[in-house]
Amino acid sequence: MASPNRTLLTEFILEGFSEHPGLRLLLLVSFLSLYTVALTGNVVIIALISFTSGLHSPMYFFLCNLASMDIICTSSVLPKVLAGLTSVENTISFQECMAQLFFLIWSLSSELLLLTVMAYDRYVAICFPLHYSSRMSPRLCGALAMGVWGICALNASVHTGLMTRLSFCGSRVITHFFCEIPPLLLLSCSPTRVNSIMTLLADAFYGCLNFLLTLLSYGCIVSSILRMRSAEGRRKAFSTCSSHLLVISVFYSSVFCAYLSPASSYSPYRNKVSGVLYSALSPTLNPLIYTLRNQEVRSALGRLLPFSRGQM
């Protein structure tokens, strides 16, 4: 009897920011600006790394993958947000909602896993500099990147597939500005035990385990840096890690706020704020952080855009 109920529901209504009608224009301009900067910044990062031979190293290869994930993440959410802010009723079809859910989970889980890989890359570079080239070979880097994309695509497929099996009845209003697992589970009128268990397992792996592995990598990095005799060496080592640490801090804090809590304690306001952080702010800040705090990237940007040399 679940199938008829589900087929009757052809679309959801995204609540978005309808509780603040007076801020519609401000929000529209803000999200449009964030999306423009995020898209432009990440495309520039990918172009710089692709066409600058001096940036063809493991660290920048993974950064290129991170920029691609940011484009997918922000593009799966913000165009629909902008469309909703310009319409009276912000509706999304069931199929569009599931597609948005898939690409969002794919990009978010990929980014969490890739940040761990990038932490390991910095660990090898700083703790084993003489063996860095052999340990982080192009073949290994390619395998790690393919593994991240493949594992996370499978994870997104599982969660999206489980969501399509649920029946939805009663309210069609998603108390968010995009389709996300917690508010969708609250709308289901069929058992969500399997969905909740799989979400908990994914949270444990992508959130907690990867966070602990990242902390372990940086614990070893800090220990190795403190043992360096040269103050210049310590400064250079810390500078190569500072950008990555800033990205990790922003991204993990927003994702933890959104996902590491049971659906029963779902807070629309809290999840909208964290949603803005990881779907709009983080993809916007990432290219800026890596550009402004990285001399090699700034130099490559200066060569690509001669008019920007005076501002570097």
Residue pairs with C-beta under 8 A, 6 or more apart in sequence:
2 165
2 166
2 167
2 190
3 167
5 167
5 168
5 169
5 189
5 190
6 166
6 167
6 168
8 169
9 94
9 168
9 169
9 172
10 93
10 94
11 91
11 92
11 93
11 94
11 172
12 91
12 92
12 93
12 94
12 97
12 168
12 172
12 173
12 174
12 179
12 187
13 89
13 90
13 91
13 92
13 172
13 173
13 174
14 80
14 84
14 90
14 91
14 92
14 173
14 174
14 176
14 177
14 178
14 179
15 90
15 173
15 174
15 175
15 176
15 177
15 268
16 81
16 84
16 85
16 90
16 176
16 177
17 23
17 24
17 27
17 85
17 177
17 272
18 90
20 27
24 85
27 85
28 82
28 85
28 86
31 78
31 81
31 82
31 85
31 280
32 82
34 74
34 78
34 280
34 281
34 284
35 74
35 78
35 79
35 82
35 280
37 284
37 288
38 70
38 71
38 74
38 78
38 280
38 283
38 284
38 287
39 71
39 74
39 75
41 284
41 286
41 287
41 288
41 291
42 67
42 68
42 70
42 71
42 283
42 286
42 287
43 67
43 71
44 287
44 291
44 301
45 63
45 64
45 67
45 287
45 290
45 291
45 297
46 64
46 67
46 68
47 304
48 55
48 297
48 300
48 301
48 304
49 55
49 56
49 60
49 61
49 63
49 64
50 64
51 304
52 300
52 303
52 304
54 296
54 300
55 296
55 297
55 300
58 121
58 136
58 141
59 118
59 121
59 122
59 125
59 240
61 141
61 145
62 114
62 117
62 118
62 121
62 141
62 144
62 145
63 118
63 290
65 114
65 145
65 148
65 149
66 111
66 114
66 115
66 118
66 247
66 286
67 286
67 287
69 107
69 110
69 111
69 114
70 107
70 111
70 282
70 283
70 286
70 287
71 283
72 103
72 106
72 107
73 103
73 104
73 107
73 108
73 111
73 278
73 279
73 283
74 279
74 280
74 283
74 284
75 103
76 100
76 103
76 104
76 107
76 178
76 279
77 100
77 104
77 177
77 178
77 275
77 279
77 280
78 279
78 280
80 90
80 92
80 96
80 100
80 178
81 177
81 178
83 90
84 90
84 177
92 100
92 174
92 179
97 174
97 179
97 184
98 160
98 163
98 164
98 179
100 178
100 179
101 156
101 159
101 160
101 163
101 179
101 180
101 181
101 184
102 156
102 157
102 159
102 160
103 156
104 178
104 179
104 180
104 279
105 152
105 155
105 156
105 159
105 160
105 181
106 152
106 153
106 155
106 156
108 206
108 255
108 278
109 152
109 155
109 156
109 202
109 206
110 148
110 149
110 152
111 251
112 206
112 207
112 210
112 251
112 252
112 255
113 148
113 151
113 152
113 206
113 210
114 145
114 148
115 210
115 214
115 244
115 247
115 248
115 251
116 210
116 213
116 214
116 217
117 144
117 145
117 148
118 244
119 213
119 214
119 217
119 218
119 244
119 248
120 213
120 217
121 136
122 217
122 218
122 221
122 240
122 241
122 244
123 217
123 218
123 220
123 221
124 131
124 132
124 135
124 136
125 132
125 136
125 240
126 221
126 224
126 225
126 237
126 240
126 241
127 220
127 221
127 224
128 135
155 202
155 206
158 198
159 181
159 195
159 198
159 199
159 202
162 194
162 195
162 198
163 181
163 184
163 195
166 184
166 185
166 188
166 190
166 192
166 195
167 188
167 189
167 190
168 184
168 187
168 188
168 189
169 189
170 187
170 189
171 187
172 187
174 180
174 183
174 184
174 187
175 183
175 186
175 266
175 268
176 183
176 268
176 271
176 272
176 275
177 272
177 275
178 275
178 279
180 258
180 271
180 275
181 195
181 199
181 259
181 263
182 258
182 259
182 261
182 263
182 266
182 271
183 266
183 268
183 271
185 192
185 195
185 196
185 263
186 263
186 266
192 263
196 262
196 263
199 259
203 259
203 260
207 252
207 255
207 256
207 259
207 260
208 260
211 252
214 248
218 241
218 245
221 237
221 241
224 237
225 234
225 237
225 238
226 234
228 234
228 237
239 293
242 293
243 289
243 290
243 293
243 294
246 285
246 289
246 293
247 282
247 285
247 286
247 289
247 290
250 277
250 281
250 282
250 285
251 278
251 282
253 277
254 274
254 275
254 277
254 278
254 281
254 282
255 274
255 278
257 270
257 271
257 273
257 274
257 277
258 270
258 271
258 274
258 275
258 278
290 297
291 297
291 298
291 301
292 298
298 312
299 312
301 308
301 312
302 308
302 309
302 312
